[in-house]
Amino acid sequence: MMKLPDKCPVCGGEIIIERFRCRDCGVSVEGEFTVPRWGLTQEQWDFVRLFLKVRGNLKEMERIMGLSYPTVRARLESVRRALGFSEVEDIKSEVLSALERGEITVEEALEKLEKEEE
């Protein structure tokens, strides 16, 4: 099975999928479907593949890629932004985790979350 193309190999335009077929029963679904893009460049996809290969070990990625740790972190952040993750979501997650661990009170958590929304 070939890899799903993300753009036209001739002109670079958007690819539209018009038909899907079930291998088991042969039923076809026709329409106009776009290829999921995820907003990543080929370089970012390569980064994600390596990240998964080394199980998220940034020090190992640093060694393999021959880059400094801050550069590897910056590339990871660019992938996170391309996938729609934001710093605000990270802060909310950290606040909720601290609350769950009993490190802060509900009032402190609410105060921190309200501060982030400003």
Secondary structure, 3 states (H helix, E strand, C coil): CCCCCCCCCCCCCCCEEEEEECCCCCCEEEEEEECCCCCCCHHHHHHHHHHHHCCCCHHHHHHHHCCCHHHHHHHHHHHHHHCCCCHHHHHHHHHHHHHHCCCCCHHHHHHHHHHHHC
